[in-house]
Amino acid sequence: MDLGVHTPPLYDRSFEDALAYLAELGVSAVEPGVGGYPGDDHLSRSAYLDDEDAQSELRGALEEHGMRISALATHNNPLHPDEAEANDADEELREAIRLAAQLDVNVVTCFSGLPGGGPKDEYPNWITAPWPAEHAEALEYQWERAVEYWGQLADHAADHGVDVAIEMHPNMLVYEPSGMARLREETNDRIGANFDPSHLYWQGISITDAIRFLGERDAIHHVHAKDTRIYEERSRVKGVLDTTPYDEEADRSWLFRSVGYGHGERHWKDVVSTLRMVGYDDVLSIEHEDSLTSSLEGLEKAVDLLSRAIFEETPGDAYWAD
């Protein structure tokens, strides 16, 4: 299993400088943004798409630092009710898939997107309950839109031999494992999960059970290493659907944390072991969004913990069972 990093926390330096820094830490894979919310500071689609010379230089830089690209990231909303926004997100995603194929990268990470609650809506509408009945009707409309869009996108991904890894994220249509499984079943097997536990913790979802659920469906294409801490003194009062700004840390019922500051090393070893049980042995890509620490310190502490948790060798034969 490779230890990787989603690179936006290092946008204050060049991509090659980021590669050098991460290589010194023992990181062997990167997940650069190529559009959407992650931006494209390290790997611009316009600079590399269909440009063999630029792609050759990129491969040289990666090889020099013993690094590979685990995925290209473009998190956005291709189902947005604003047609212009949806079209921009769709273009980013389709170009990211083409670029991934040209770079021999197997995965593009993204969001499912979220439509409005009906054809006349101007804003996305996250449905969290089936009653009153118009909410159930809105959810049905959203799934119709999603299956139509992602069916076409899945065909595009299949044509290029690239897996699409959707991060289960609240305020998106697919935010938990059963929705992820449904979208995969109604499209094709190029659609799967970018398994990010940070959004599942605060929903009360068991991470290892979720890994088994999706792993049984061969639906995990990529994994983020990102932690969350639930602060019960707040959640006992206002629950976990918390709209308090992220930078008002003391008043939030949960926060994204550096790996190890939400759940301990034993938990992360269980995560790694369960991933291996279901056949995933590719990359843990650290995503740093902890406002209580600097980007560098948070990354370095995450690398330190996960370097002890991951397995670097393939399993041996169970000689004791003969």
PALUM-133622 format. One record per residue (C-alpha): residue number from 0; residue in three letters; x, z, y. Coordinates in Angstrom, 3 decimals, always signed. Example, Ala and Ser with C-alpha at 12.3 -4.5 7.8 and 13.67 -1.06 7.14 Angstrom:
<lumvexs>
+-----+---------+----------+----------+----------+
: num : residuo :       px :       pz :       py :
+-----+---------+----------+----------+----------+
:   0 :     ALA :  +12.300 :   +7.800 :   -4.500 :
:   1 :     SER :  +13.670 :   +7.140 :   -1.060 :
+-----+---------+----------+----------+----------+
</lumvexs>
This chain:
<lumvexs>
+-----+---------+----------+----------+----------+
: num : residuo :       px :       pz :       py :
+-----+---------+----------+----------+----------+
:   0 :     MET :   +0.000 :   +0.000 :   +0.000 :
:   1 :     ASP :   +1.291 :   -0.913 :   +3.450 :
:   2 :     LEU :   +1.118 :   +1.322 :   +6.487 :
:   3 :     GLY :   -0.095 :   -0.663 :   +9.480 :
:   4 :     VAL :   -1.073 :   -0.259 :  +13.126 :
:   5 :     HIS :   -3.805 :   -1.820 :  +15.258 :
:   6 :     THR :   -1.646 :   -2.644 :  +18.280 :
:   7 :     PRO :   -3.741 :   -2.142 :  +21.503 :
:   8 :     PRO :   -2.130 :   +1.292 :  +22.187 :
:   9 :     LEU :   +1.165 :   -0.595 :  +22.585 :
:  10 :     TYR :   -0.063 :   -3.197 :  +25.086 :
:  11 :     ASP :   +2.307 :   -1.736 :  +27.682 :
:  12 :     ARG :   +5.153 :   -3.540 :  +25.904 :
:  13 :     SER :   +5.682 :   -7.023 :  +24.521 :
:  14 :     PHE :   +4.583 :   -7.844 :  +20.992 :
:  15 :     GLU :   +8.188 :   -8.153 :  +19.840 :
:  16 :     ASP :   +9.080 :   -4.783 :  +21.381 :
:  17 :     ALA :   +6.042 :   -3.291 :  +19.656 :
:  18 :     LEU :   +7.201 :   -4.751 :  +16.345 :
:  19 :     ALA :  +10.667 :   -3.251 :  +16.810 :
:  20 :     TYR :   +9.243 :   +0.182 :  +17.664 :
:  21 :     LEU :   +6.846 :   +0.188 :  +14.710 :
:  22 :     ALA :   +9.507 :   -1.019 :  +12.287 :
:  23 :     GLU :  +11.658 :   +1.948 :  +13.264 :
:  24 :     LEU :   +8.743 :   +4.232 :  +12.366 :
:  25 :     GLY :   +8.477 :   +2.677 :   +8.910 :
:  26 :     VAL :   +5.365 :   +0.612 :   +9.634 :
:  27 :     SER :   +5.192 :   -2.683 :   +7.748 :
:  28 :     ALA :   +1.979 :   -4.340 :   +9.009 :
:  29 :     VAL :   +0.229 :   -4.970 :  +12.317 :
:  30 :     GLU :   -3.336 :   -5.810 :  +13.314 :
:  31 :     PRO :   -3.154 :   -7.474 :  +16.739 :
:  32 :     GLY :   -6.200 :   -8.200 :  +18.852 :
:  33 :     VAL :   -7.022 :  -11.845 :  +19.508 :
:  34 :     GLY :  -10.149 :  -11.381 :  +21.633 :
:  35 :     GLY :  -13.196 :   -9.243 :  +22.303 :
:  36 :     TYR :  -12.829 :   -5.545 :  +23.040 :
:  37 :     PRO :   -9.247 :   -5.312 :  +21.660 :
:  38 :     GLY :   -8.132 :   -8.067 :  +24.038 :
:  39 :     ASP :   -5.338 :  -10.474 :  +23.188 :
:  40 :     ASP :   -2.306 :   -9.074 :  +25.020 :
:  41 :     HIS :   -0.088 :   -9.375 :  +21.942 :
:  42 :     LEU :   -1.438 :  -12.526 :  +20.327 :
:  43 :     SER :   -3.394 :  -14.971 :  +22.432 :
:  44 :     ARG :   -5.467 :  -17.495 :  +20.502 :
:  45 :     SER :   -4.817 :  -20.147 :  +23.158 :
:  46 :     ALA :   -1.064 :  -19.662 :  +22.769 :
:  47 :     TYR :   -0.965 :  -19.965 :  +18.967 :
:  48 :     LEU :   -3.999 :  -21.888 :  +17.723 :
:  49 :     ASP :   -2.978 :  -25.368 :  +16.501 :
:  50 :     ASP :   +0.583 :  -24.873 :  +17.868 :
:  51 :     GLU :   +3.020 :  -25.062 :  +14.948 :
:  52 :     ASP :   +6.074 :  -24.320 :  +17.100 :
:  53 :     ALA :   +4.553 :  -21.133 :  +18.520 :
:  54 :     GLN :   +3.411 :  -20.092 :  +15.057 :
:  55 :     SER :   +6.920 :  -20.643 :  +13.693 :
:  56 :     GLU :   +8.380 :  -18.395 :  +16.399 :
:  57 :     LEU :   +5.815 :  -15.737 :  +15.558 :
:  58 :     ARG :   +6.689 :  -15.873 :  +11.879 :
:  59 :     GLY :  +10.349 :  -15.498 :  +12.797 :
:  60 :     ALA :   +9.677 :  -12.395 :  +14.881 :
:  61 :     LEU :   +7.626 :  -10.833 :  +12.098 :
:  62 :     GLU :  +10.296 :  -11.617 :   +9.509 :
:  63 :     GLU :  +13.050 :  -10.199 :  +11.730 :
:  64 :     HIS :  +11.297 :   -6.837 :  +11.800 :
:  65 :     GLY :  +10.101 :   -6.832 :   +8.190 :
:  66 :     MET :   +6.495 :   -7.004 :   +9.330 :
:  67 :     ARG :   +3.335 :   -8.855 :   +8.331 :
:  68 :     ILE :   -0.041 :   -9.321 :   +9.997 :
:  69 :     SER :   -2.713 :   -7.539 :   +7.970 :
:  70 :     ALA :   -5.592 :   -8.913 :  +10.044 :
:  71 :     LEU :   -6.501 :  -10.492 :  +13.359 :
:  72 :     ALA :   -8.989 :   -8.390 :  +15.351 :
:  73 :     THR :  -11.779 :   -9.664 :  +17.577 :
:  74 :     HIS :  -14.479 :   -7.022 :  +17.992 :
:  75 :     ASN :  -17.425 :   -8.275 :  +20.015 :
:  76 :     ASN :  -21.171 :   -9.002 :  +19.767 :
:  77 :     PRO :  -21.997 :  -12.497 :  +18.488 :
:  78 :     LEU :  -25.666 :  -11.452 :  +18.215 :
:  79 :     HIS :  -26.000 :  -10.421 :  +21.852 :
:  80 :     PRO :  -29.380 :  -11.394 :  +23.387 :
:  81 :     ASP :  -27.514 :  -12.926 :  +26.335 :
:  82 :     GLU :  -26.789 :  -16.413 :  +25.026 :
:  83 :     ALA :  -23.562 :  -16.838 :  +27.022 :
:  84 :     GLU :  -22.133 :  -13.552 :  +25.735 :
:  85 :     ALA :  -23.130 :  -14.367 :  +22.162 :
:  86 :     ASN :  -21.573 :  -17.829 :  +22.398 :
:  87 :     ASP :  -18.300 :  -16.437 :  +23.756 :
:  88 :     ALA :  -18.127 :  -13.896 :  +20.934 :
:  89 :     ASP :  -18.924 :  -16.565 :  +18.351 :
:  90 :     GLU :  -16.200 :  -18.846 :  +19.712 :
:  91 :     GLU :  -13.671 :  -15.994 :  +19.605 :
:  92 :     LEU :  -14.582 :  -15.210 :  +16.022 :
:  93 :     ARG :  -14.519 :  -18.779 :  +14.777 :
:  94 :     GLU :  -11.181 :  -19.458 :  +16.472 :
:  95 :     ALA :   -9.779 :  -16.202 :  +15.083 :
:  96 :     ILE :  -10.711 :  -17.359 :  +11.576 :
:  97 :     ARG :   -9.039 :  -20.735 :  +12.148 :
:  98 :     LEU :   -5.915 :  -19.060 :  +13.526 :
:  99 :     ALA :   -5.802 :  -16.598 :  +10.630 :
: 100 :     ALA :   -5.839 :  -19.493 :   +8.173 :
: 101 :     GLN :   -3.030 :  -21.246 :  +10.038 :
: 102 :     LEU :   -0.937 :  -18.057 :  +10.004 :
: 103 :     ASP :   -1.663 :  -17.338 :   +6.318 :
: 104 :     VAL :   -3.468 :  -14.139 :   +7.331 :
: 105 :     ASN :   -6.269 :  -13.298 :   +4.915 :
: 106 :     VAL :   -8.546 :  -11.169 :   +7.106 :
: 107 :     VAL :  -10.282 :  -11.132 :  +10.499 :
: 108 :     THR :  -11.729 :   -7.786 :  +11.598 :
: 109 :     CYS :  -14.831 :   -7.618 :  +13.782 :
: 110 :     PHE :  -18.254 :   -6.039 :  +14.384 :
: 111 :     SER :  -21.579 :   -7.212 :  +12.984 :
: 112 :     GLY :  -22.999 :   -7.435 :  +16.495 :
: 113 :     LEU :  -26.423 :   -6.234 :  +17.578 :
: 114 :     PRO :  -29.389 :   -8.306 :  +18.795 :
: 115 :     GLY :  -32.098 :   -7.224 :  +21.166 :
: 116 :     GLY :  -35.283 :   -5.819 :  +19.724 :
: 117 :     GLY :  -37.100 :   -9.123 :  +20.238 :
: 118 :     PRO :  -36.561 :  -12.663 :  +21.553 :
: 119 :     LYS :  -37.277 :  -11.667 :  +25.175 :
: 120 :     ASP :  -34.885 :   -8.689 :  +25.324 :
: 121 :     GLU :  -31.915 :   -8.722 :  +27.704 :
: 122 :     TYR :  -29.886 :   -5.914 :  +26.099 :
: 123 :     PRO :  -28.943 :   -5.018 :  +22.513 :
: 124 :     ASN :  -31.218 :   -2.425 :  +20.914 :
: 125 :     TRP :  -29.874 :   -0.015 :  +18.292 :
: 126 :     ILE :  -32.782 :   +1.049 :  +16.068 :
: 127 :     THR :  -32.304 :   +4.494 :  +14.514 :
: 128 :     ALA :  -35.832 :   +5.217 :  +13.183 :
: 129 :     PRO :  -38.696 :   +3.119 :  +11.709 :
: 130 :     TRP :  -41.457 :   +4.725 :  +13.790 :
: 131 :     PRO :  -43.335 :   +3.977 :  +15.959 :
: 132 :     ALA :  -44.013 :   +0.762 :  +14.079 :
: 133 :     GLU :  -42.605 :   -1.565 :  +16.753 :
: 134 :     HIS :  -39.148 :   -0.212 :  +15.925 :
: 135 :     ALA :  -39.476 :   -1.297 :  +12.296 :
: 136 :     GLU :  -40.651 :   -4.708 :  +13.505 :
: 137 :     ALA :  -37.674 :   -4.939 :  +15.866 :
: 138 :     LEU :  -35.302 :   -4.088 :  +13.021 :
: 139 :     GLU :  -36.829 :   -6.803 :  +10.858 :
: 140 :     TYR :  -36.296 :   -9.307 :  +13.685 :
: 141 :     GLN :  -32.693 :   -8.186 :  +14.062 :
: 142 :     TRP :  -31.938 :   -8.651 :  +10.374 :
: 143 :     GLU :  -33.470 :  -12.116 :  +10.405 :
: 144 :     ARG :  -31.152 :  -13.067 :  +13.261 :
: 145 :     ALA :  -28.140 :  -11.443 :  +11.601 :
: 146 :     VAL :  -28.601 :  -13.081 :   +8.205 :
: 147 :     GLU :  -29.003 :  -16.506 :   +9.806 :
: 148 :     TYR :  -25.897 :  -16.100 :  +11.982 :
: 149 :     TRP :  -23.657 :  -14.431 :   +9.410 :
: 150 :     GLY :  -24.682 :  -16.875 :   +6.712 :
: 151 :     GLN :  -23.291 :  -19.696 :   +8.839 :
: 152 :     LEU :  -20.221 :  -17.692 :   +9.831 :
: 153 :     ALA :  -19.564 :  -16.758 :   +6.194 :
: 154 :     ASP :  -19.554 :  -20.457 :   +5.288 :
: 155 :     HIS :  -17.037 :  -21.089 :   +8.100 :
: 156 :     ALA :  -14.838 :  -18.282 :   +6.756 :
: 157 :     ALA :  -15.092 :  -19.631 :   +3.206 :
: 158 :     ASP :  -14.059 :  -23.097 :   +4.397 :
: 159 :     HIS :  -10.854 :  -21.551 :   +5.778 :
: 160 :     GLY :  -10.198 :  -19.099 :   +2.931 :
: 161 :     VAL :  -10.423 :  -16.058 :   +5.217 :
: 162 :     ASP :  -12.258 :  -12.773 :   +4.628 :
: 163 :     VAL :  -14.336 :  -11.300 :   +7.450 :
: 164 :     ALA :  -14.025 :   -7.506 :   +7.592 :
: 165 :     ILE :  -16.864 :   -5.885 :   +9.538 :
: 166 :     GLU :  -16.309 :   -2.421 :  +10.972 :
: 167 :     MET :  -19.373 :   -0.261 :  +10.399 :
: 168 :     HIS :  -19.964 :   +0.927 :  +13.937 :
: 169 :     PRO :  -22.935 :   +2.660 :  +15.593 :
: 170 :     ASN :  -24.577 :   +0.552 :  +18.307 :
: 171 :     MET :  -24.102 :   -2.375 :  +15.923 :
: 172 :     LEU :  -26.586 :   -3.551 :  +13.308 :
: 173 :     VAL :  -24.240 :   -2.711 :  +10.427 :
: 174 :     TYR :  -23.122 :   +0.879 :  +10.926 :
: 175 :     GLU :  -23.175 :   +2.390 :   +7.428 :
: 176 :     PRO :  -22.422 :   +1.262 :   +3.835 :
: 177 :     SER :  -25.897 :   +0.260 :   +2.646 :
: 178 :     GLY :  -26.290 :   -2.086 :   +5.621 :
: 179 :     MET :  -22.832 :   -3.483 :   +4.894 :
: 180 :     ALA :  -23.803 :   -4.133 :   +1.283 :
: 181 :     ARG :  -27.038 :   -5.805 :   +2.378 :
: 182 :     LEU :  -25.304 :   -8.217 :   +4.751 :
: 183 :     ARG :  -22.758 :   -9.146 :   +2.062 :
: 184 :     GLU :  -25.512 :   -9.731 :   -0.517 :
: 185 :     GLU :  -27.469 :  -11.965 :   +1.861 :
: 186 :     THR :  -24.449 :  -14.100 :   +2.895 :
: 187 :     ASN :  -21.387 :  -14.512 :   +0.645 :
: 188 :     ASP :  -18.428 :  -12.523 :   -0.620 :
: 189 :     ARG :  -16.238 :  -13.498 :   +2.350 :
: 190 :     ILE :  -18.248 :  -10.863 :   +4.238 :
: 191 :     GLY :  -17.078 :   -7.298 :   +3.611 :
: 192 :     ALA :  -15.981 :   -4.106 :   +5.305 :
: 193 :     ASN :  -13.190 :   -3.121 :   +7.591 :
: 194 :     PHE :  -13.561 :   +0.416 :   +6.271 :
: 195 :     ASP :  -13.110 :   +2.734 :   +9.249 :
: 196 :     PRO :  -13.989 :   +6.327 :   +8.302 :
: 197 :     SER :  -14.031 :   +7.599 :  +11.898 :
: 198 :     HIS :  -17.579 :   +6.363 :  +12.536 :
: 199 :     LEU :  -18.833 :   +7.628 :   +9.182 :
: 200 :     TYR :  -17.641 :  +11.235 :   +9.482 :
: 201 :     TRP :  -19.985 :  +12.148 :  +12.307 :
: 202 :     GLN :  -22.915 :  +10.452 :  +10.590 :
: 203 :     GLY :  -22.482 :  +12.914 :   +7.716 :
: 204 :     ILE :  -21.323 :  +10.250 :   +5.262 :
: 205 :     SER :  -18.922 :  +11.231 :   +2.480 :
: 206 :     ILE :  -15.871 :   +9.003 :   +2.873 :
: 207 :     THR :  -14.832 :   +8.944 :   -0.772 :
: 208 :     ASP :  -18.425 :   +8.292 :   -1.905 :
: 209 :     ALA :  -18.683 :   +5.440 :   +0.619 :
: 210 :     ILE :  -15.426 :   +3.975 :   -0.679 :
: 211 :     ARG :  -16.755 :   +4.075 :   -4.237 :
: 212 :     PHE :  -20.092 :   +2.543 :   -3.150 :
: 213 :     LEU :  -18.454 :   -0.418 :   -1.406 :
: 214 :     GLY :  -15.586 :   -0.646 :   -3.870 :
: 215 :     GLU :  -18.016 :   -1.123 :   -6.761 :
: 216 :     ARG :  -19.263 :   -4.164 :   -4.842 :
: 217 :     ASP :  -15.720 :   -5.443 :   -4.158 :
: 218 :     ALA :  -16.675 :   -5.201 :   -0.495 :
: 219 :     ILE :  -13.627 :   -3.594 :   +1.149 :
: 220 :     HIS :  -11.457 :   -6.236 :   +2.840 :
: 221 :     HIS :   -9.400 :   -4.028 :   +5.184 :
: 222 :     VAL :   -9.080 :   -0.319 :   +6.040 :
: 223 :     HIS :   -8.553 :   +1.558 :   +9.295 :
: 224 :     ALA :   -6.906 :   +4.977 :   +9.340 :
: 225 :     LYS :   -8.715 :   +6.832 :  +12.094 :
: 226 :     ASP :   -9.902 :  +10.413 :  +12.121 :
: 227 :     THR :  -12.807 :  +12.275 :  +13.725 :
: 228 :     ARG :  -13.380 :  +15.967 :  +14.387 :
: 229 :     ILE :  -16.906 :  +17.358 :  +14.653 :
: 230 :     TYR :  -17.117 :  +20.306 :  +17.041 :
: 231 :     GLU :  -19.927 :  +22.333 :  +15.540 :
: 232 :     GLU :  -20.425 :  +24.614 :  +18.544 :
: 233 :     ARG :  -21.672 :  +21.499 :  +20.356 :
: 234 :     SER :  -23.277 :  +19.640 :  +17.455 :
: 235 :     ARG :  -25.371 :  +22.683 :  +16.523 :
: 236 :     VAL :  -27.020 :  +22.409 :  +19.940 :
: 237 :     LYS :  -27.288 :  +18.671 :  +20.632 :
: 238 :     GLY :  -26.575 :  +16.994 :  +17.297 :
: 239 :     VAL :  -24.152 :  +14.145 :  +16.791 :
: 240 :     LEU :  -25.909 :  +11.308 :  +18.648 :
: 241 :     ASP :  -23.818 :  +12.230 :  +21.648 :
: 242 :     THR :  -23.824 :  +10.094 :  +24.805 :
: 243 :     THR :  -21.411 :  +12.374 :  +26.685 :
: 244 :     PRO :  -18.495 :  +10.260 :  +28.025 :
: 245 :     TYR :  -15.454 :  +10.238 :  +25.762 :
: 246 :     ASP :  -13.223 :  +11.666 :  +28.477 :
: 247 :     GLU :  -15.398 :  +14.790 :  +28.797 :
: 248 :     GLU :  -13.881 :  +16.125 :  +25.608 :
: 249 :     ALA :  -14.942 :  +19.770 :  +25.882 :
: 250 :     ASP :  -18.631 :  +18.811 :  +26.081 :
: 251 :     ARG :  -18.738 :  +16.330 :  +23.200 :
: 252 :     SER :  -20.028 :  +17.191 :  +19.735 :
: 253 :     TRP :  -17.342 :  +15.013 :  +18.154 :
: 254 :     LEU :  -14.139 :  +13.221 :  +19.124 :
: 255 :     PHE :  -11.960 :  +10.546 :  +17.609 :
: 256 :     ARG :   -8.724 :  +12.250 :  +16.597 :
: 257 :     SER :   -5.278 :  +11.256 :  +15.406 :
: 258 :     VAL :   -5.021 :  +11.198 :  +11.637 :
: 259 :     GLY :   -4.660 :  +14.784 :  +10.423 :
: 260 :     TYR :   -6.355 :  +16.395 :  +13.419 :
: 261 :     GLY :   -9.877 :  +15.872 :  +12.097 :
: 262 :     HIS :   -9.181 :  +16.150 :   +8.379 :
: 263 :     GLY :   -6.072 :  +17.429 :   +6.672 :
: 264 :     GLU :   -3.451 :  +15.778 :   +4.529 :
: 265 :     ARG :   -5.238 :  +16.566 :   +1.269 :
: 266 :     HIS :   -8.306 :  +14.660 :   +2.472 :
: 267 :     TRP :   -6.238 :  +11.610 :   +3.393 :
: 268 :     LYS :   -4.531 :  +11.707 :   -0.003 :
: 269 :     ASP :   -8.015 :  +11.691 :   -1.560 :
: 270 :     VAL :   -8.916 :   +8.676 :   +0.599 :
: 271 :     VAL :   -5.812 :   +6.775 :   -0.526 :
: 272 :     SER :   -6.392 :   +7.703 :   -4.170 :
: 273 :     THR :  -10.043 :   +6.662 :   -4.090 :
: 274 :     LEU :   -9.135 :   +3.341 :   -2.500 :
: 275 :     ARG :   -6.726 :   +2.720 :   -5.351 :
: 276 :     MET :   -9.395 :   +3.707 :   -7.894 :
: 277 :     VAL :  -11.688 :   +0.951 :   -6.613 :
: 278 :     GLY :   -8.923 :   -1.639 :   -6.553 :
: 279 :     TYR :   -7.953 :   -1.634 :   -2.870 :
: 280 :     ASP :   -4.191 :   -1.392 :   -2.412 :
: 281 :     ASP :   -3.534 :   -3.443 :   +0.709 :
: 282 :     VAL :   -3.120 :   -1.738 :   +4.107 :
: 283 :     LEU :   -4.059 :   +1.391 :   +6.034 :
: 284 :     SER :   -4.130 :   +0.191 :   +9.645 :
: 285 :     ILE :   -3.867 :   +3.116 :  +12.078 :
: 286 :     GLU :   -6.244 :   +2.884 :  +15.018 :
: 287 :     HIS :   -5.385 :   +5.362 :  +17.762 :
: 288 :     GLU :   -8.211 :   +6.475 :  +20.072 :
: 289 :     ASP :   -7.453 :  +10.181 :  +20.509 :
: 290 :     SER :   -7.816 :  +11.228 :  +24.153 :
: 291 :     LEU :   -6.136 :  +14.581 :  +23.499 :
: 292 :     THR :   -2.735 :  +13.035 :  +22.850 :
: 293 :     SER :   -0.616 :  +10.154 :  +24.092 :
: 294 :     SER :   -0.686 :   +6.868 :  +22.214 :
: 295 :     LEU :   +2.896 :   +7.194 :  +20.994 :
: 296 :     GLU :   +2.626 :  +10.801 :  +19.878 :
: 297 :     GLY :   -0.689 :  +10.167 :  +18.155 :
: 298 :     LEU :   +0.668 :   +7.108 :  +16.340 :
: 299 :     GLU :   +3.840 :   +8.884 :  +15.275 :
: 300 :     LYS :   +1.968 :  +11.895 :  +13.900 :
: 301 :     ALA :   -0.399 :   +9.583 :  +12.005 :
: 302 :     VAL :   +2.518 :   +7.626 :  +10.545 :
: 303 :     ASP :   +4.213 :  +10.871 :   +9.501 :
: 304 :     LEU :   +1.163 :  +12.128 :   +7.605 :
: 305 :     LEU :   +0.140 :   +8.833 :   +6.047 :
: 306 :     SER :   +3.674 :   +8.020 :   +4.925 :
: 307 :     ARG :   +3.320 :  +11.002 :   +2.578 :
: 308 :     ALA :   -0.165 :   +9.998 :   +1.464 :
: 309 :     ILE :   +0.203 :   +6.302 :   +0.598 :
: 310 :     PHE :   +1.523 :   +4.972 :   -2.700 :
: 311 :     GLU :   +4.287 :   +2.411 :   -2.303 :
: 312 :     GLU :   +4.632 :   +1.456 :   -5.967 :
: 313 :     THR :   +2.136 :   -0.029 :   -8.402 :
: 314 :     PRO :   +0.703 :   +2.358 :  -11.000 :
: 315 :     GLY :   +2.638 :   +2.797 :  -14.196 :
: 316 :     ASP :   +1.256 :   +2.655 :  -17.727 :
: 317 :     ALA :   -0.684 :   +5.712 :  -18.889 :
: 318 :     TYR :   +1.894 :   +6.391 :  -21.611 :
: 319 :     TRP :   +0.471 :   +9.891 :  -22.182 :
: 320 :     ALA :   -2.830 :   +8.371 :  -23.303 :
: 321 :     ASP :   -1.344 :   +6.415 :  -26.240 :
+-----+---------+----------+----------+----------+
</lumvexs>
